[in-house]
């Protein structure tokens, strides 16, 4: 069976599979009832036993081979589910000769049509069940004698209840569909914003880090990795404590978490075998949204993180000036790196100019 899937709507797919599982459970209960009647030597009709076993086989087959939600419009795609349910339940109610009432089982196709079909599909299913109940009451009235008013009243009241259930189920389905569209648009907007932010971060000349309270780096752009050098792990996230020369930035991040306000400071980063590198760091609190986790669990709150922006401000080398000079020689790098591959920490060119 090939059904048209509602594009991008996993909510209705889960509801559809839940209804299929419910049909299998109902069929299994009917088969167990017939098997118990045989064990206890209770009179039972072979046709009823065959109908129960056939219904069980059909429900299992539909559950195994059905993967997509049927089109909500009225059509032949509903025959293996709603059509089979109405036929089997009608036979058990009026032709099985059992003292049990199978009328409540008609709620299953009513709910399925109300939740997964259009309003016309739902009302058409309920109207068909109403006709079946009234025709069954008329057929029983012709076969038996006595007061038939009770049968017609029971069929009418049951049908009215089914119409109410159909309307409520369809309204709930519309609400779910609306909420799903809103959530889909929100996810698309969040994904677009995340893509734009990632694109901007990749082309920033400043080094950008996003860190959490556990001193882990969740995001790092290429400029930040250049500042860290080869010692930075390639996998994300990683613990910044592994890089001992970045302890001053860790202190600034912890101060930001503690105070809850933006921090700014000039820090020195010393790479082994190289001169100190002066960085101007700014930190402020932000929210880190994990899109995949929020999709799986929308109620999960965003993680509180610190956004760190680092740029090279100056590198000071006293050896550039003569020892007799009281002035320091300033070896200043540009405020912004011109390219991500031009300034590795181990081979960044420097120019020394003596202060006058």
HELIX and SHEET records of a PDB file:
HELIX    1   1 UNK A   10  UNK A   39  1                                  30    
HELIX    2   2 UNK A   46  UNK A   65  1                                  20    
HELIX    3   3 UNK A   76  UNK A   78  5                                   3    
HELIX    4   4 UNK A   79  UNK A   83  3                                   5    
HELIX    5   5 UNK A   84  UNK A   94  1                                  11    
HELIX    6   6 UNK A  103  UNK A  105  5                                   3    
HELIX    7   7 UNK A  106  UNK A  116  1                                  11    
HELIX    8   8 UNK A  119  UNK A  143  1                                  25    
HELIX    9   9 UNK A  149  UNK A  202  1                                  54    
HELIX   10  10 UNK A  222  UNK A  228  1                                   7    
HELIX   11  11 UNK A  229  UNK A  231  5                                   3    
HELIX   12  12 UNK A  240  UNK A  242  5                                   3    
HELIX   13  13 UNK A  244  UNK A  246  5                                   3    
HELIX   14  14 UNK A  247  UNK A  259  1                                  13    
HELIX   15  15 UNK A  291  UNK A  296  1                                   6    
HELIX   16  16 UNK A  318  UNK A  320  5                                   3    
SHEET    1   A 6 UNK A 238  UNK A 239  0                                        
SHEET    2   A 6 UNK A 216  UNK A 220 -1                                        
SHEET    3   A 6 UNK A 207  UNK A 211 -1                                        
SHEET    4   A 6 UNK A 303  UNK A 316 -1                                        
SHEET    5   A 6 UNK A 277  UNK A 288 -1                                        
SHEET    6   A 6 UNK A 263  UNK A 269 -1                                        
SHEET    1   B 6 UNK A 238  UNK A 239  0                                        
SHEET    2   B 6 UNK A 216  UNK A 220 -1                                        
SHEET    3   B 6 UNK A 207  UNK A 211 -1                                        
SHEET    4   B 6 UNK A 303  UNK A 316 -1                                        
SHEET    5   B 6 UNK A 329  UNK A 331 -1                                        
SHEET    6   B 6 UNK A 353  UNK A 354 -1                                        
END                                                                             
